[in-house]
Amino acid sequence: MRTFIRCSVSIAVATRALWAQAPTTACEAKLAAPATDSQVVQLNIRVAAFDTAVHLTPSRQSLIGQGIRQSITMPRALSLNVYTSMNKDAWPTLTAIFRTTLHRDGRFTDTRVVGGTRNRAFDDAMIAAIVALDTAGLLGPPDSASIGTAESMDLRIVVAPGSAWSTTNTRFLPPTNEGSTPLVRLRLPIRGASGPAMLEPNNPHPVYPYELRQAKIQGETRFEFVVDADGKPDIATVQVVRATAPQFVRSVLDVLPRLRFLPLHVEGCPVASLVQLPFAFSLSGVP
């Protein structure tokens, strides 16, 4: 299953099903057919320090975001193969997370993809834009309010959906949060869906870290990742959204590759989907 987005002044979308399993002609036809409804989604760029104790100024966040927007060459045909769901509807989605090192002289090095829906064409375009921004040297060195006394800092650059609105509301201007830069608007088909991907019964559970259990420390984590059409987590897409202790993160990562899901179905066809999954570590019932 793929959704092709042609990026120009107006963005049109068509879909095609391509399964890792045996191709299903009926599914290909369903997902290739025009959708009866659609929505416009705005993708935004957000820039922050990987170290949560460090904060970029909003002006530096905006400069980097605008620089990427001006430097990027969007793919002419962008294939989306991951869905997101809401109630009984679903639509293709695109997220991308990058890590790059910002140096005191304003250079960017070691830019790489670290998460998201892992769309090769879009990821390559984003990395090329950051490299072009570095080569051009247009931003200049960061001020001391952004980088302090450090020689360099690692940045987290996230491209994710922001506002969404009906295609009939042509006058709507979506708000953009401070430090967030609008990148592109996509017109996406809305299709009938089964509901979000769900864990199958009898999955293994993360082991409560011994030292935290002995210290009576409870906590939680929340992970975001793609569940493939066959119900398996795509480990290359895993991101930690929230964690109260690194030991809990390691415990979940140990078990995550063995989890199995009932995948999201769109028009009756299994598809890859983006999910967020919480894991709680509670002393209740623990001997």
Contacts in CASP RR format, 6 or more apart in sequence:
PFRMAT RR
TARGET T0000
AUTHOR 0000-0000-0000
METHOD contacts of the structure
MODEL  1
MRTFIRCSVSIAVATRALWAQAPTTACEAKLAAPATDSQVVQLNIRVAAF
DTAVHLTPSRQSLIGQGIRQSITMPRALSLNVYTSMNKDAWPTLTAIFRT
TLHRDGRFTDTRVVGGTRNRAFDDAMIAAIVALDTAGLLGPPDSASIGTA
ESMDLRIVVAPGSAWSTTNTRFLPPTNEGSTPLVRLRLPIRGASGPAMLE
PNNPHPVYPYELRQAKIQGETRFEFVVDADGKPDIATVQVVRATAPQFVR
SVLDVLPRLRFLPLHVEGCPVASLVQLPFAFSLSGVP
1 15 0 8 1.000
1 16 0 8 1.000
1 17 0 8 1.000
1 18 0 8 1.000
1 19 0 8 1.000
1 27 0 8 1.000
1 31 0 8 1.000
1 81 0 8 1.000
1 229 0 8 1.000
1 266 0 8 1.000
1 269 0 8 1.000
1 271 0 8 1.000
1 272 0 8 1.000
2 15 0 8 1.000
2 16 0 8 1.000
2 17 0 8 1.000
2 18 0 8 1.000
2 79 0 8 1.000
2 80 0 8 1.000
2 81 0 8 1.000
3 13 0 8 1.000
3 14 0 8 1.000
3 15 0 8 1.000
3 16 0 8 1.000
3 79 0 8 1.000
3 80 0 8 1.000
3 81 0 8 1.000
3 92 0 8 1.000
3 188 0 8 1.000
3 189 0 8 1.000
4 13 0 8 1.000
4 14 0 8 1.000
4 15 0 8 1.000
4 16 0 8 1.000
4 77 0 8 1.000
4 78 0 8 1.000
4 79 0 8 1.000
4 80 0 8 1.000
5 11 0 8 1.000
5 12 0 8 1.000
5 13 0 8 1.000
5 77 0 8 1.000
5 78 0 8 1.000
5 79 0 8 1.000
5 80 0 8 1.000
5 92 0 8 1.000
5 186 0 8 1.000
5 187 0 8 1.000
5 188 0 8 1.000
6 12 0 8 1.000
6 76 0 8 1.000
6 77 0 8 1.000
6 78 0 8 1.000
7 74 0 8 1.000
7 75 0 8 1.000
7 76 0 8 1.000
7 78 0 8 1.000
7 184 0 8 1.000
8 76 0 8 1.000
10 187 0 8 1.000
11 184 0 8 1.000
11 185 0 8 1.000
11 186 0 8 1.000
11 187 0 8 1.000
12 187 0 8 1.000
13 38 0 8 1.000
13 92 0 8 1.000
13 186 0 8 1.000
13 187 0 8 1.000
13 188 0 8 1.000
13 189 0 8 1.000
14 32 0 8 1.000
15 31 0 8 1.000
15 32 0 8 1.000
15 35 0 8 1.000
15 92 0 8 1.000
15 189 0 8 1.000
16 28 0 8 1.000
16 31 0 8 1.000
16 32 0 8 1.000
17 23 0 8 1.000
17 24 0 8 1.000
17 27 0 8 1.000
17 28 0 8 1.000
17 30 0 8 1.000
17 31 0 8 1.000
17 32 0 8 1.000
17 269 0 8 1.000
18 28 0 8 1.000
18 81 0 8 1.000
19 27 0 8 1.000
19 229 0 8 1.000
19 270 0 8 1.000
20 228 0 8 1.000
20 229 0 8 1.000
20 230 0 8 1.000
21 229 0 8 1.000
21 230 0 8 1.000
24 269 0 8 1.000
26 269 0 8 1.000
27 267 0 8 1.000
27 268 0 8 1.000
27 269 0 8 1.000
30 267 0 8 1.000
30 268 0 8 1.000
30 269 0 8 1.000
31 191 0 8 1.000
31 266 0 8 1.000
31 267 0 8 1.000
31 269 0 8 1.000
34 189 0 8 1.000
35 189 0 8 1.000
35 190 0 8 1.000
35 191 0 8 1.000
36 190 0 8 1.000
37 189 0 8 1.000
37 190 0 8 1.000
38 91 0 8 1.000
38 167 0 8 1.000
38 187 0 8 1.000
38 188 0 8 1.000
38 189 0 8 1.000
38 190 0 8 1.000
39 91 0 8 1.000
39 164 0 8 1.000
39 165 0 8 1.000
39 166 0 8 1.000
39 167 0 8 1.000
39 187 0 8 1.000
39 188 0 8 1.000
39 190 0 8 1.000
40 164 0 8 1.000
40 165 0 8 1.000
40 166 0 8 1.000
40 167 0 8 1.000
40 185 0 8 1.000
40 186 0 8 1.000
40 187 0 8 1.000
40 188 0 8 1.000
41 91 0 8 1.000
41 93 0 8 1.000
41 161 0 8 1.000
41 162 0 8 1.000
41 163 0 8 1.000
41 164 0 8 1.000
41 185 0 8 1.000
41 186 0 8 1.000
41 188 0 8 1.000
42 161 0 8 1.000
42 162 0 8 1.000
42 163 0 8 1.000
42 164 0 8 1.000
42 174 0 8 1.000
42 182 0 8 1.000
42 183 0 8 1.000
42 184 0 8 1.000
42 185 0 8 1.000
42 186 0 8 1.000
43 94 0 8 1.000
43 159 0 8 1.000
43 160 0 8 1.000
43 161 0 8 1.000
43 162 0 8 1.000
43 182 0 8 1.000
43 183 0 8 1.000
43 184 0 8 1.000
43 185 0 8 1.000
43 186 0 8 1.000
44 159 0 8 1.000
44 160 0 8 1.000
44 161 0 8 1.000
44 162 0 8 1.000
44 176 0 8 1.000
44 177 0 8 1.000
44 180 0 8 1.000
44 181 0 8 1.000
44 182 0 8 1.000
44 183 0 8 1.000
45 65 0 8 1.000
45 68 0 8 1.000
45 69 0 8 1.000
45 157 0 8 1.000
45 158 0 8 1.000
45 159 0 8 1.000
45 180 0 8 1.000
45 181 0 8 1.000
45 182 0 8 1.000
45 183 0 8 1.000
46 61 0 8 1.000
46 157 0 8 1.000
46 158 0 8 1.000
46 159 0 8 1.000
46 160 0 8 1.000
46 179 0 8 1.000
46 180 0 8 1.000
46 181 0 8 1.000
47 56 0 8 1.000
47 60 0 8 1.000
47 61 0 8 1.000
47 64 0 8 1.000
47 65 0 8 1.000
47 155 0 8 1.000
47 156 0 8 1.000
47 157 0 8 1.000
47 158 0 8 1.000
47 179 0 8 1.000
48 55 0 8 1.000
48 56 0 8 1.000
48 61 0 8 1.000
48 155 0 8 1.000
48 156 0 8 1.000
48 158 0 8 1.000
49 55 0 8 1.000
49 56 0 8 1.000
49 153 0 8 1.000
49 154 0 8 1.000
49 155 0 8 1.000
49 156 0 8 1.000
50 99 0 8 1.000
50 153 0 8 1.000
50 154 0 8 1.000
50 155 0 8 1.000
50 156 0 8 1.000
51 153 0 8 1.000
51 154 0 8 1.000
54 150 0 8 1.000
54 153 0 8 1.000
56 142 0 8 1.000
56 146 0 8 1.000
56 155 0 8 1.000
57 143 0 8 1.000
57 145 0 8 1.000
57 146 0 8 1.000
58 178 0 8 1.000
58 179 0 8 1.000
60 142 0 8 1.000
60 143 0 8 1.000
60 146 0 8 1.000
61 179 0 8 1.000
61 180 0 8 1.000
61 181 0 8 1.000
62 179 0 8 1.000
62 181 0 8 1.000
63 139 0 8 1.000
64 133 0 8 1.000
64 139 0 8 1.000
64 155 0 8 1.000
64 157 0 8 1.000
65 157 0 8 1.000
65 181 0 8 1.000
66 181 0 8 1.000
67 129 0 8 1.000
67 133 0 8 1.000
67 138 0 8 1.000
67 139 0 8 1.000
68 126 0 8 1.000
68 129 0 8 1.000
68 130 0 8 1.000
68 133 0 8 1.000
68 157 0 8 1.000
68 181 0 8 1.000
68 183 0 8 1.000
69 181 0 8 1.000
69 182 0 8 1.000
69 183 0 8 1.000
71 128 0 8 1.000
71 129 0 8 1.000
71 130 0 8 1.000
71 132 0 8 1.000
71 133 0 8 1.000
71 136 0 8 1.000
72 125 0 8 1.000
72 126 0 8 1.000
72 128 0 8 1.000
72 129 0 8 1.000
72 183 0 8 1.000
73 125 0 8 1.000
73 128 0 8 1.000
73 129 0 8 1.000
74 122 0 8 1.000
74 125 0 8 1.000
74 184 0 8 1.000
75 121 0 8 1.000
75 122 0 8 1.000
75 125 0 8 1.000
77 121 0 8 1.000
78 94 0 8 1.000
78 119 0 8 1.000
78 121 0 8 1.000
78 122 0 8 1.000
79 119 0 8 1.000
79 121 0 8 1.000
80 92 0 8 1.000
80 93 0 8 1.000
80 94 0 8 1.000
80 117 0 8 1.000
80 119 0 8 1.000
80 188 0 8 1.000
81 92 0 8 1.000
81 117 0 8 1.000
81 119 0 8 1.000
81 271 0 8 1.000
81 272 0 8 1.000
82 92 0 8 1.000
82 93 0 8 1.000
82 94 0 8 1.000
82 117 0 8 1.000
82 119 0 8 1.000
82 226 0 8 1.000
82 271 0 8 1.000
82 272 0 8 1.000
82 273 0 8 1.000
82 274 0 8 1.000
83 90 0 8 1.000
83 91 0 8 1.000
83 92 0 8 1.000
83 93 0 8 1.000
83 193 0 8 1.000
83 264 0 8 1.000
83 266 0 8 1.000
83 271 0 8 1.000
83 272 0 8 1.000
83 273 0 8 1.000
83 274 0 8 1.000
84 90 0 8 1.000
84 91 0 8 1.000
84 92 0 8 1.000
84 93 0 8 1.000
84 161 0 8 1.000
84 273 0 8 1.000
84 274 0 8 1.000
85 193 0 8 1.000
85 195 0 8 1.000
85 196 0 8 1.000
85 264 0 8 1.000
85 273 0 8 1.000
87 195 0 8 1.000
88 192 0 8 1.000
88 193 0 8 1.000
88 194 0 8 1.000
88 195 0 8 1.000
89 190 0 8 1.000
89 191 0 8 1.000
89 192 0 8 1.000
89 193 0 8 1.000
90 190 0 8 1.000
90 191 0 8 1.000
90 192 0 8 1.000
90 193 0 8 1.000
90 195 0 8 1.000
90 264 0 8 1.000
90 266 0 8 1.000
90 271 0 8 1.000
90 273 0 8 1.000
91 188 0 8 1.000
91 189 0 8 1.000
91 190 0 8 1.000
91 191 0 8 1.000
92 188 0 8 1.000
92 189 0 8 1.000
93 117 0 8 1.000
93 161 0 8 1.000
93 188 0 8 1.000
93 274 0 8 1.000
94 117 0 8 1.000
94 119 0 8 1.000
94 122 0 8 1.000
94 159 0 8 1.000
94 161 0 8 1.000
94 186 0 8 1.000
95 115 0 8 1.000
95 116 0 8 1.000
95 117 0 8 1.000
95 158 0 8 1.000
95 159 0 8 1.000
95 160 0 8 1.000
95 161 0 8 1.000
95 274 0 8 1.000
96 113 0 8 1.000
96 115 0 8 1.000
96 116 0 8 1.000
96 117 0 8 1.000
96 118 0 8 1.000
96 119 0 8 1.000
96 122 0 8 1.000
96 123 0 8 1.000
96 126 0 8 1.000
96 158 0 8 1.000
96 159 0 8 1.000
96 160 0 8 1.000
97 113 0 8 1.000
97 114 0 8 1.000
97 115 0 8 1.000
97 116 0 8 1.000
97 156 0 8 1.000
97 157 0 8 1.000
97 158 0 8 1.000
97 159 0 8 1.000
97 239 0 8 1.000
98 111 0 8 1.000
98 112 0 8 1.000
98 113 0 8 1.000
98 114 0 8 1.000
98 123 0 8 1.000
98 126 0 8 1.000
98 127 0 8 1.000
98 130 0 8 1.000
98 156 0 8 1.000
98 157 0 8 1.000
98 158 0 8 1.000
99 110 0 8 1.000
99 111 0 8 1.000
99 112 0 8 1.000
99 114 0 8 1.000
99 154 0 8 1.000
99 155 0 8 1.000
99 156 0 8 1.000
99 157 0 8 1.000
100 108 0 8 1.000
100 109 0 8 1.000
100 110 0 8 1.000
100 111 0 8 1.000
100 112 0 8 1.000
100 130 0 8 1.000
100 154 0 8 1.000
100 155 0 8 1.000
100 157 0 8 1.000
101 108 0 8 1.000
101 109 0 8 1.000
101 110 0 8 1.000
101 111 0 8 1.000
101 152 0 8 1.000
101 153 0 8 1.000
101 154 0 8 1.000
101 155 0 8 1.000
102 108 0 8 1.000
102 142 0 8 1.000
102 147 0 8 1.000
102 152 0 8 1.000
102 153 0 8 1.000
102 154 0 8 1.000
102 155 0 8 1.000
103 109 0 8 1.000
103 151 0 8 1.000
103 152 0 8 1.000
104 141 0 8 1.000
104 142 0 8 1.000
104 147 0 8 1.000
104 150 0 8 1.000
104 151 0 8 1.000
104 152 0 8 1.000
105 140 0 8 1.000
105 141 0 8 1.000
106 134 0 8 1.000
106 137 0 8 1.000
106 139 0 8 1.000
106 140 0 8 1.000
106 141 0 8 1.000
106 142 0 8 1.000
107 134 0 8 1.000
107 137 0 8 1.000
108 130 0 8 1.000
108 131 0 8 1.000
108 133 0 8 1.000
108 134 0 8 1.000
109 134 0 8 1.000
111 127 0 8 1.000
111 130 0 8 1.000
111 131 0 8 1.000
111 134 0 8 1.000
112 127 0 8 1.000
113 123 0 8 1.000
113 127 0 8 1.000
114 239 0 8 1.000
115 236 0 8 1.000
115 237 0 8 1.000
115 238 0 8 1.000
115 239 0 8 1.000
116 224 0 8 1.000
116 226 0 8 1.000
116 237 0 8 1.000
116 239 0 8 1.000
116 274 0 8 1.000
117 226 0 8 1.000
117 237 0 8 1.000
117 274 0 8 1.000
118 226 0 8 1.000
118 234 0 8 1.000
118 236 0 8 1.000
118 237 0 8 1.000
122 159 0 8 1.000
126 157 0 8 1.000
126 159 0 8 1.000
130 157 0 8 1.000
133 139 0 8 1.000
147 153 0 8 1.000
159 183 0 8 1.000
162 174 0 8 1.000
163 174 0 8 1.000
163 175 0 8 1.000
165 172 0 8 1.000
165 174 0 8 1.000
166 172 0 8 1.000
167 187 0 8 1.000
174 182 0 8 1.000
176 182 0 8 1.000
191 266 0 8 1.000
191 267 0 8 1.000
192 266 0 8 1.000
192 267 0 8 1.000
193 264 0 8 1.000
193 265 0 8 1.000
193 266 0 8 1.000
193 267 0 8 1.000
194 264 0 8 1.000
194 265 0 8 1.000
194 266 0 8 1.000
194 268 0 8 1.000
195 264 0 8 1.000
195 265 0 8 1.000
196 264 0 8 1.000
196 273 0 8 1.000
196 275 0 8 1.000
197 227 0 8 1.000
197 231 0 8 1.000
197 261 0 8 1.000
197 262 0 8 1.000
197 263 0 8 1.000
197 264 0 8 1.000
197 273 0 8 1.000
197 275 0 8 1.000
198 261 0 8 1.000
198 262 0 8 1.000
199 259 0 8 1.000
199 260 0 8 1.000
199 261 0 8 1.000
199 262 0 8 1.000
199 277 0 8 1.000
200 260 0 8 1.000
200 261 0 8 1.000
200 262 0 8 1.000
203 258 0 8 1.000
203 259 0 8 1.000
203 260 0 8 1.000
204 255 0 8 1.000
204 258 0 8 1.000
204 259 0 8 1.000
205 255 0 8 1.000
206 248 0 8 1.000
206 251 0 8 1.000
206 252 0 8 1.000
206 254 0 8 1.000
206 255 0 8 1.000
206 279 0 8 1.000
206 281 0 8 1.000
207 251 0 8 1.000
207 254 0 8 1.000
207 255 0 8 1.000
208 251 0 8 1.000
208 281 0 8 1.000
208 286 0 8 1.000
209 245 0 8 1.000
209 247 0 8 1.000
209 248 0 8 1.000
209 250 0 8 1.000
209 251 0 8 1.000
209 281 0 8 1.000
211 247 0 8 1.000
212 245 0 8 1.000
212 247 0 8 1.000
212 248 0 8 1.000
212 281 0 8 1.000
213 283 0 8 1.000
213 286 0 8 1.000
216 283 0 8 1.000
217 245 0 8 1.000
218 281 0 8 1.000
218 282 0 8 1.000
218 283 0 8 1.000
219 244 0 8 1.000
219 245 0 8 1.000
219 248 0 8 1.000
219 280 0 8 1.000
219 281 0 8 1.000
219 282 0 8 1.000
220 242 0 8 1.000
220 243 0 8 1.000
220 244 0 8 1.000
220 248 0 8 1.000
220 278 0 8 1.000
220 279 0 8 1.000
220 280 0 8 1.000
220 281 0 8 1.000
221 240 0 8 1.000
221 242 0 8 1.000
221 243 0 8 1.000
221 244 0 8 1.000
221 248 0 8 1.000
221 249 0 8 1.000
221 252 0 8 1.000
221 278 0 8 1.000
221 279 0 8 1.000
222 240 0 8 1.000
222 241 0 8 1.000
222 242 0 8 1.000
222 243 0 8 1.000
222 276 0 8 1.000
222 277 0 8 1.000
222 278 0 8 1.000
222 279 0 8 1.000
223 238 0 8 1.000
223 239 0 8 1.000
223 240 0 8 1.000
223 241 0 8 1.000
223 252 0 8 1.000
223 256 0 8 1.000
223 276 0 8 1.000
223 277 0 8 1.000
223 279 0 8 1.000
224 237 0 8 1.000
224 238 0 8 1.000
224 239 0 8 1.000
224 241 0 8 1.000
224 274 0 8 1.000
224 275 0 8 1.000
224 276 0 8 1.000
224 277 0 8 1.000
225 233 0 8 1.000
225 234 0 8 1.000
225 235 0 8 1.000
225 237 0 8 1.000
225 238 0 8 1.000
225 239 0 8 1.000
225 256 0 8 1.000
225 274 0 8 1.000
225 275 0 8 1.000
225 277 0 8 1.000
226 233 0 8 1.000
226 234 0 8 1.000
226 237 0 8 1.000
226 272 0 8 1.000
226 273 0 8 1.000
226 274 0 8 1.000
226 275 0 8 1.000
227 233 0 8 1.000
227 234 0 8 1.000
227 261 0 8 1.000
227 263 0 8 1.000
227 264 0 8 1.000
227 272 0 8 1.000
227 273 0 8 1.000
227 275 0 8 1.000
228 234 0 8 1.000
228 263 0 8 1.000
228 272 0 8 1.000
229 263 0 8 1.000
229 270 0 8 1.000
229 271 0 8 1.000
229 272 0 8 1.000
230 263 0 8 1.000
230 270 0 8 1.000
231 260 0 8 1.000
231 261 0 8 1.000
231 262 0 8 1.000
231 263 0 8 1.000
231 270 0 8 1.000
232 260 0 8 1.000
232 261 0 8 1.000
233 256 0 8 1.000
233 257 0 8 1.000
233 259 0 8 1.000
233 261 0 8 1.000
234 272 0 8 1.000
235 256 0 8 1.000
235 257 0 8 1.000
238 253 0 8 1.000
238 256 0 8 1.000
240 249 0 8 1.000
241 276 0 8 1.000
243 249 0 8 1.000
248 279 0 8 1.000
248 281 0 8 1.000
251 281 0 8 1.000
252 279 0 8 1.000
261 275 0 8 1.000
263 270 0 8 1.000
263 271 0 8 1.000
263 272 0 8 1.000
263 273 0 8 1.000
264 270 0 8 1.000
264 271 0 8 1.000
264 272 0 8 1.000
264 273 0 8 1.000
265 271 0 8 1.000
END
